Amino acid sequence: MSDRTLAEHFLKYSAMKLNEHFGQISRCAAMLSADQVWYRPNESSNSVGNLLLHLRGNIRQWIVAGIGGAPIERDRQAEFDRREPIGTEKLVDDLRAAVDESIAVLERSGPETLLAIFAIQEYKISGIGAVLHVVEHFAFHTGQIITTTKWLLDCDLSLYDERGHRRDGRDAGVP
């Protein structure tokens, strides 16, 4: 397998995972009321709204700006500090736009991008490290949003049945 083919597979899979995680996030956000989106059980916890702001900032900083070179202004702490509600639809739309921008960067990337070193958030990191960071980070906070939704609504959001098979019928050989 060539370096280009390997890079294409990795980048395509990363984009697919970001889209899947976004799908779970948007499904949860649509189920929650505005008050639930901004609910915090305590001051040490983040609301779903804060997590949506944070994911947008992170993916734009690391992929759109960090790898893609687009200018970005980000106040990371403000993502967590915000208490005044923003509408759920706007939060989800803004995150969708950031995911789409990031996927566009991934689609025009190749092995040279994955091996290049970028300065992101005062870190020196390879392109592959940056992409892995974003996908892992997105998955982590997706899990938090799912768990919060389950707690607030007492509902089953599992994508898998009792045998660990996908409920959506997808059988592409990947989880």
N, C-alpha and C positions, 0 to 999 in steps of 0.2 A: 504494500500500500504506500502510495506516495505521501510526502509531507502535505501536499495540497489537499489530497483526498481525506487524510486524517483530520486536518484543520477544518475542512468543510463539514465533516461528520460531527466534530466536536461543537462547532459553532451552530449548526442546525439543531443539534440536540439541546444546547443551552437555550436557544431561542424558543424551542418547543416547551421546555420546562418553565421559562418565564411566562409564556402564554398560559400554561396550565395553572400555575400558581395564581396568576392574575384572575383567571376564571373562578377559582375557589374564593379569592378575596372578594370579587364583585358579587358572587352569589351570596356570601355572608353579609356584605354591606347592604344588599337589597332586602335582606330579611330583617334587618335591624331598624328600629325607629331612630330618629335624629338624636334623642336623648341617650339611647343605647350606644350609638356610634361614639358619643363623647363621654360615656360613663367611665369613671376610674374608681376601682374599689378602694384605692388609697393613693397617697401622694407619691409612693414609690413605683406605681404602676402606670402604664400608658394606656390611653384609650385607643380604640380602633381608629378613630380620627387622627390621633397623633401618629399611629403606625403608618397610615396611608400617606401622610405628609412626609414622614421619615423615609419610606420606601421610594417615594418619588425623588426626594433629594439625593438619596444614596445612588440610585440607578443612573440618574442624570450626572452626578459628579464622577462616578467611576467609569461608566461606559460612554455616555454622550460627550462629556467634556474630557475625561481622563484618557480614553482611547480614541474617541472621535475628534477631539480637538475643539469642540464647540465652546464658546465662552459660557461661563456659568457663575452665578452668584448664589451662594447658599449660606444660610444661617442654621447650621445643624441643630444647635441648642434650641432655637425657636420652634423647631419641629416637635420637640418634646414639651416645651413650656406652654404652648398654645392651649388656652382654655376656652376662648370664644369660638363657638361652633362655626364651621363652614359647612355648607350643604353637602350631603352625602353624594349627590349626583356630580357635583363639581369635583369633589375629592377623587371619585372613581374615574371620571373623565380625564382629570389631570394625570392620574397614575397610568391610565390606558395610553395617553399620549407619550408619556415618558418611556413606557415599555416599547411602544412602536418606534420611538426615536432610537432606543437602544438596539432593537432588532435590526433596524436599518444600518446601524454601525457594524453589527455582527455580520450582516449579509455582505458588506463590502470589505470585510477583513479576510486575511489569509494567514498562512504560516508566519510570514514576516511580522505581522501584527502580534500574533500570539507570543513570539519570541522577543519582541521589542521590550525595552524597559521604560516604564512610565512613572512620573512623579504624581501620585494621587494622594491627597489628604496627608501630605508630608511623608508618605511611604514611597520607596522605590520598589516597584513590583512589575513582573512580566505581564504581558497581555493575557496570557493564559491564567495567571494568578488573579488578575483583576476580574476576569469573566467568572472564574470559579467562586471568587469572593461574592460577587453579586448574586449568582444563582443560589449559593448556600445561604446568604443573608436573606434573600427573598423568601426562600423556603422556611427559614426559621421564623420570620415574622408572619408568614402565611399560617403556620401552625398556631401561633399565638392568637391570630384573628379567628381561626376555626375554633380553638378552645374557648375563647371569650364568647363566641356566638353560641356554642353548645351550653355554656354556663347560663347565659342570659335567656335562652329560648328553650332549654331542655329538649334538644332535637338531635337526631342522628345525621351527621353530615358525611359519613364515610363514603369514600369512592370505591371501596372494596367490600366484597362479601366475606362470609365467614371462612372461606377457603383462601382468601387473599387474592381473588380474581376481581378485575375491574368490573364495576356494575354498569359502565357505559358500553360494554361489549367490545371495547378496543382490544385488539389482539395483535399488536405490532411488535411483540417480543420485548417491550420495555415497560418498566413500572410507571 
